[in-house]
Amino acid sequence: MNNERSVPGRAKQLEDPAVVASFYWKTGYQQNIGSRKEQQDSFRLALGVYRDKPALLAVLADGMGGMSDGAAFSRITAEYHQEHFQEALDTAYTLPGVLLTLARGANKAANQIFDETRPGGTTLIAALFSDDRFCTLSVGDSRIYLFRKNARLDCYVPLQLNREHVLGPILDERAWMGTISFEDAEENMYRESLSSSIGGERVRRVDLPYSTTKFLSGDRIVLMSDGIYRSASDAELSEALKLSPDKASDLIVENILKKKLPHQDNMSIVIIERV
């Protein structure tokens, strides 16, 4: 019987959450400022208890570049998730509900510094793990990938789990409906502009699957800001993921820096492996 919709009880305390969690997951993470003057990415990991079993939260926020207080928005968003993780685990009915509760709270917290005369905001991606299940939530254009091992090819095969909330797909839809031309849609200078973010009057779009997904032994979930996925190919990421999560995250950032790409954006990556 699936008990996921039953009312959760107050969590029991783990004697040593980090030790217990190590039997379920391995983690790796890395961050670099790139060629920017300020680091506007933030990420956090948090441990909790969900129905007497360990739970792990990974969250990454990328402050909106070119706007005011991007770093503050991302920091507030990530910190809110970390600080209120156990509270959400204790009160939400489902694992996706935990992520939605945290996202709503983070948006409310971020809006305390929102100013229409100096607008700002941040993307948000989060992954929640408990036992052999996981779920994800995303707002904006940061990406979440599932990398699963293909034994025959001896490599990790990537599957993007979320959609980017940018103006491009909206313009393409309008072109197909005939309200604008395909040329105007393709050449619009705002195609990469965010169509949803944390911060502001409301969050316009959220990617949140209704149910959880099986997390198989050896699977990797990778959270990354656009400074990573715009600078490293899927093939490069898959090759690095042959290493342990901590070594893989270090290598991915190191390889991007070696490219010396102009205008390199902030980079943040978090990798979680199912043991």
C-alpha positions as CSV (number, residue, x, y, z in Angstrom):
1,M,0.0,0.0,0.0
2,N,1.2,3.5,-0.8
3,N,1.1,5.6,2.3
4,E,2.5,8.8,0.7
5,R,-0.8,10.7,1.2
6,S,-1.2,9.9,4.9
7,V,-0.7,12.6,7.4
8,P,2.9,12.8,8.5
9,G,3.8,12.7,12.2
10,R,6.3,14.7,14.0
11,A,9.8,13.5,13.0
12,K,12.0,11.4,15.2
13,Q,15.5,12.6,15.7
14,L,18.3,10.7,14.0
15,E,21.3,10.0,16.3
16,D,23.7,11.2,13.6
17,P,21.9,12.4,10.5
18,A,25.1,12.7,8.4
19,V,26.2,9.1,9.2
20,V,22.8,7.7,8.5
21,A,22.4,9.7,5.2
22,S,25.8,8.3,4.0
23,F,24.2,4.9,3.7
24,Y,21.7,6.4,1.2
25,W,23.5,9.1,-0.8
26,K,26.8,10.5,-1.8
27,T,27.1,14.2,-2.6
28,G,29.4,16.5,-4.4
29,Y,29.3,20.3,-5.1
30,Q,31.4,23.1,-6.5
31,Q,31.0,26.8,-7.2
32,N,33.0,29.4,-9.0
33,I,32.5,33.1,-9.7
34,G,33.6,32.9,-13.3
35,S,34.4,36.2,-14.9
36,R,31.6,38.1,-13.0
37,K,32.3,40.7,-10.4
38,E,29.8,39.1,-7.9
39,Q,28.8,35.5,-7.1
40,Q,25.0,35.5,-7.5
41,D,24.5,31.7,-7.2
42,S,23.6,30.1,-3.8
43,F,23.1,26.4,-2.9
44,R,22.4,24.5,0.2
45,L,22.1,20.9,1.4
46,A,19.9,19.9,4.3
47,L,19.2,16.7,6.2
48,G,15.9,15.8,7.9
49,V,13.6,13.0,8.8
50,Y,10.4,12.0,6.8
51,R,8.3,9.3,8.3
52,D,11.1,7.9,10.4
53,K,13.5,7.7,7.4
54,P,16.3,10.1,6.4
55,A,15.5,12.9,3.9
56,L,18.0,15.0,1.9
57,L,17.3,18.3,0.3
58,A,19.4,19.9,-2.4
59,V,18.6,23.5,-3.5
60,L,20.2,25.8,-5.9
61,A,19.3,29.4,-6.8
62,D,20.8,31.7,-9.5
63,G,20.2,35.4,-8.9
64,M,19.0,37.2,-11.9
65,G,21.9,39.0,-13.6
66,G,21.6,42.6,-14.5
67,M,19.0,43.3,-11.8
68,S,19.3,44.6,-8.3
69,D,20.1,42.3,-5.4
70,G,20.3,39.0,-7.3
71,A,22.8,37.7,-4.8
72,A,20.5,38.5,-1.9
73,F,17.5,36.9,-3.6
74,S,19.4,33.7,-4.2
75,R,20.8,33.6,-0.7
76,I,17.5,34.2,1.0
77,T,15.8,31.5,-1.2
78,A,18.5,28.9,-0.5
79,E,18.7,29.7,3.2
80,Y,14.9,29.5,3.6
81,H,14.9,26.0,2.2
82,Q,17.6,24.9,4.5
83,E,16.2,26.5,7.7
84,H,12.6,25.4,7.2
85,F,13.2,21.9,5.7
86,Q,12.3,19.9,8.7
87,E,9.2,22.0,9.4
88,A,8.0,21.3,5.9
89,L,8.7,17.6,6.3
90,D,6.6,17.6,9.4
91,T,3.6,19.3,7.9
92,A,3.3,18.5,4.2
93,Y,1.3,15.5,3.1
94,T,3.6,14.4,0.2
95,L,7.2,14.8,-0.8
96,P,6.2,17.1,-3.7
97,G,4.1,19.0,-1.2
98,V,7.2,19.6,0.9
99,L,9.0,21.3,-2.1
100,L,5.9,23.4,-2.9
101,T,5.6,24.5,0.7
102,L,9.3,25.5,0.8
103,A,9.1,27.4,-2.6
104,R,6.0,29.4,-1.5
105,G,7.7,30.3,1.8
106,A,11.0,31.2,0.0
107,N,9.1,33.5,-2.4
108,K,7.4,35.2,0.5
109,A,10.7,35.7,2.3
110,A,12.4,37.0,-0.9
111,N,9.6,39.5,-1.5
112,Q,10.4,41.2,1.7
113,I,13.3,42.8,-0.1
114,F,11.5,43.2,-3.5
115,D,11.3,46.8,-4.7
116,E,9.4,47.6,-8.0
117,T,11.8,50.5,-8.6
118,R,14.8,48.1,-8.3
119,P,13.4,44.7,-9.4
120,G,15.3,41.5,-8.7
121,G,14.7,37.8,-8.4
122,T,16.3,34.4,-8.7
123,T,15.8,31.0,-10.3
124,L,15.1,28.0,-8.0
125,I,15.7,24.3,-8.5
126,A,15.3,21.8,-5.7
127,A,15.5,18.0,-5.3
128,L,14.2,16.0,-2.4
129,F,15.2,12.5,-1.6
130,S,13.8,10.0,0.9
131,D,14.5,6.3,1.0
132,D,14.6,5.2,-2.7
133,R,12.4,8.0,-4.1
134,F,13.0,11.6,-5.2
135,C,11.0,14.5,-6.6
136,T,12.0,17.9,-8.0
137,L,10.8,21.5,-8.4
138,S,12.0,24.2,-10.6
139,V,11.3,27.9,-11.4
140,G,13.4,29.7,-14.0
141,D,16.1,28.4,-16.3
142,S,18.5,26.5,-14.0
143,R,18.5,22.8,-14.9
144,I,18.0,19.4,-13.1
145,Y,19.3,16.3,-14.8
146,L,19.0,12.6,-14.0
147,F,22.1,10.7,-15.2
148,R,21.6,6.9,-15.3
149,K,24.3,4.4,-16.0
150,N,24.1,2.5,-19.3
151,A,26.0,-0.7,-18.6
152,R,26.4,-1.6,-22.3
153,L,27.8,1.7,-23.3
154,D,29.7,2.2,-20.0
155,C,28.5,5.8,-19.6
156,Y,25.9,7.9,-17.9
157,V,23.0,8.9,-20.1
158,P,21.4,12.3,-19.3
159,L,17.7,13.2,-19.0
160,Q,16.7,16.7,-18.3
161,L,13.9,16.7,-15.7
162,N,12.6,20.2,-16.0
163,R,11.8,22.8,-18.6
164,E,13.4,26.2,-18.7
165,H,11.0,29.1,-18.0
166,V,12.1,31.5,-20.7
167,L,10.3,33.6,-23.3
168,G,11.5,31.5,-26.3
169,P,8.9,28.7,-26.1
170,I,6.1,31.3,-25.6
171,L,7.2,33.2,-28.7
172,D,7.3,30.0,-30.7
173,E,3.8,29.1,-29.6
174,R,2.6,32.5,-30.7
175,A,4.2,32.0,-34.1
176,W,2.4,28.7,-34.5
177,M,-0.8,30.4,-33.6
178,G,-0.1,33.0,-36.3
179,T,-0.1,36.1,-34.0
180,I,3.6,36.8,-34.8
181,S,5.9,35.5,-37.6
182,F,8.4,32.7,-37.1
183,E,11.1,35.1,-38.0
184,D,10.1,37.5,-35.3
185,A,10.0,34.7,-32.8
186,E,13.4,33.4,-33.7
187,E,15.1,36.8,-33.8
188,N,13.5,38.3,-30.7
189,M,16.4,39.6,-28.5
190,Y,14.5,38.6,-25.4
191,R,14.1,34.8,-26.2
192,E,16.4,33.9,-23.2
193,S,14.7,36.2,-20.7
194,L,13.1,34.5,-17.8
195,S,9.3,34.0,-17.8
196,S,9.2,32.9,-14.2
197,S,11.3,33.5,-11.1
198,I,11.2,33.7,-7.3
199,G,10.6,37.4,-6.4
200,G,7.8,39.7,-7.5
201,E,4.1,39.7,-7.1
202,R,3.7,36.0,-8.0
203,V,5.6,33.0,-9.4
204,R,4.2,32.6,-12.9
205,R,5.3,29.0,-13.7
206,V,6.5,26.1,-11.5
207,D,7.6,22.6,-12.7
208,L,6.5,20.2,-10.1
209,P,5.7,16.5,-11.0
210,Y,2.7,15.2,-9.0
211,S,4.4,12.0,-7.9
212,T,7.9,10.8,-6.9
213,T,10.4,8.9,-9.0
214,K,12.4,5.8,-8.2
215,F,16.0,6.6,-7.5
216,L,18.1,3.6,-8.5
217,S,21.4,2.6,-7.1
218,G,24.1,4.5,-9.0
219,D,21.8,7.2,-10.4
220,R,23.0,10.7,-10.2
221,I,20.8,13.8,-9.9
222,V,22.6,17.0,-11.0
223,L,21.5,20.5,-10.2
224,M,23.3,23.2,-12.2
225,S,23.1,26.9,-12.9
226,D,23.3,28.1,-16.5
227,G,27.0,28.9,-16.0
228,I,27.5,25.2,-16.1
229,Y,25.2,23.9,-18.8
230,R,25.9,26.7,-21.2
231,S,29.7,26.0,-20.9
232,A,29.8,22.2,-20.8
233,S,28.2,19.7,-23.2
234,D,26.2,16.7,-22.1
235,A,29.0,14.5,-23.2
236,E,31.5,16.3,-21.1
237,L,29.2,16.1,-18.1
238,S,28.6,12.4,-18.6
239,E,32.4,11.7,-18.8
240,A,33.1,13.5,-15.6
241,L,30.3,11.7,-13.8
242,K,32.2,8.4,-14.1
243,L,34.0,9.8,-11.1
244,S,32.6,10.1,-7.6
245,P,30.2,13.1,-7.0
246,D,32.8,15.2,-5.2
247,K,35.5,14.6,-7.8
248,A,33.1,15.0,-10.7
249,S,31.9,18.4,-9.5
250,D,35.4,19.6,-9.1
251,L,36.4,18.3,-12.6
252,I,33.4,19.9,-14.3
253,V,34.2,23.4,-13.0
254,E,37.9,22.9,-13.6
255,N,37.4,21.9,-17.2
256,I,35.1,24.9,-17.8
257,L,37.7,27.3,-16.4
258,K,40.3,25.8,-18.7
259,K,38.3,26.9,-21.7
260,K,38.7,30.5,-20.7
261,L,35.3,31.4,-22.2
262,P,34.6,35.1,-22.5
263,H,31.9,36.5,-20.1
264,Q,31.9,33.2,-18.2
265,D,28.9,33.3,-15.9
266,N,28.8,32.2,-12.2
267,M,28.9,28.4,-11.9
268,S,27.3,26.2,-9.4
269,I,26.7,22.4,-9.5
270,V,25.4,19.9,-6.9
271,I,25.5,16.1,-7.5
272,I,23.6,13.5,-5.5
273,E,24.3,9.8,-6.1
274,R,22.1,6.9,-4.9
275,V,24.4,4.5,-3.0
